[in-house]
């Protein structure tokens, strides 16, 4: 009698484990698994290399990440240095960083221009050979690691 009870209990445990695995699979099946992730930093003041002074990326900066369709320098109005007015290309989404500037954004595979909200504009400090601002290429199943260092108030 005990062996039948033990066998039934074993079968029920195995069935429970299998159903649990199926439930986990269903929960993760539709999950987006690509995009961008990283941190935003702000540098201020004298950033010239000095003997005995460590090079700093700056401090974490809480802001918004703005994802646009690829945006060229010609279609964005420069306000000051690397700060632009609202780009004329399509906004894909805006995403908040945490208090230290960390972010993780799910995006469909494709090419995007990444801007950072800074003061009263959109900060982008890089461009490619096509004069596209803040370009990132997202591929299926991968998160692109990014560090954006806002250096608008730094001197070199």
WODA-V826650 format. One record per residue. RES is the residue in one small letter. PSI is psi in radians with two decimals (* if undefined). BURIAL is b if it has 16 or more other C-alpha atoms within 10 Angstrom, else e. Layout:
((RES PSI BURIAL) (RES PSI BURIAL))
This chain:
((x -0.72 e) (x -0.61 e) (x -0.61 e) (x -0.74 e) (x -0.78 e) (x -0.69 e) (x -0.77 e) (x -0.73 e) (x -0.73 e) (x -0.76 e) (x -0.70 e) (x -0.69 e) (x -0.75 e) (x -0.72 e) (x -0.71 e) (x -0.74 e) (x -0.75 e) (x -0.75 e) (x -0.65 e) (x -0.73 e) (x -0.71 e) (x -0.69 e) (x -0.76 e) (x -0.75 e) (x -0.73 e) (x -0.64 e) (x -0.59 e) (x -0.17 e) (x -0.76 e) (x 0.07 e) (x 2.34 e) (x 2.34 e) (x 0.58 b) (x 2.79 b) (x -2.48 b) (x 2.63 b) (x 2.65 e) (x -2.56 b) (x 2.59 b) (x 2.34 b) (x 2.66 b) (x 2.25 b) (x 2.47 b) (x 2.66 e) (x -2.83 e) (x 2.04 e) (x 0.23 b) (x 2.40 e) (x 2.39 e) (x 2.55 e) (x 2.25 e) (x -0.03 e) (x 2.22 e) (x 2.53 e) (x 2.31 e) (x 2.47 e) (x -0.31 b) (x -2.79 b) (x 2.63 b) (x 2.45 b) (x 2.03 b) (x 2.22 b) (x -2.81 b) (x 2.48 b) (x 2.27 b) (x 2.20 b) (x 2.10 b) (x 2.83 b) (x 2.76 b) (x 2.25 b) (x 2.19 b) (x 2.78 b) (x -0.59 e) (x -0.43 e) (x 0.08 e) (x 2.34 b) (x 2.10 e) (x 2.18 b) (x -0.78 e) (x 2.15 e) (x -1.98 e) (x 0.30 b) (x 2.28 b) (x 2.79 b) (x 3.10 e) (x 2.08 e) (x 2.65 b) (x -0.10 e) (x 2.91 e) (x 2.27 e) (x 2.13 e) (x -0.69 e) (x 2.82 e) (x 2.39 b) (x 2.35 e) (x 2.51 b) (x 2.99 b) (x -3.03 b) (x -0.31 e) (x 0.16 e) (x 0.09 b) (x 2.54 b) (x 2.73 b) (x 2.03 b) (x 2.20 b) (x 2.23 b) (x 2.61 b) (x 2.70 e) (x 2.45 e) (x -3.04 e) (x 2.40 b) (x 2.71 b) (x 2.24 b) (x 2.17 b) (x 2.74 b) (x 2.32 b) (x 2.18 b) (x 2.16 b) (x -2.07 e) (x 0.58 e) (x -2.84 b) (x 2.09 b) (x 2.25 b) (x 2.06 b) (x 0.25 b) (x 2.66 e) (x 2.73 e) (x -3.01 e) (x -0.29 e) (x 0.16 e) (x 0.55 e) (x 2.37 b) (x 2.37 b) (x 0.70 b) (x 2.40 b) (x 2.48 b) (x 2.04 e) (x 2.20 b) (x 2.74 b) (x 2.31 e) (x 0.11 e) (x 2.53 e) (x 2.24 b) (x 2.18 e) (x 2.28 e) (x 2.48 e) (x 2.19 e) (x 2.12 b) (x 1.95 b) (x 1.99 b) (x 0.36 b) (x -0.50 b) (x 0.32 e) (x 2.69 e) (x 2.52 e) (x * e))
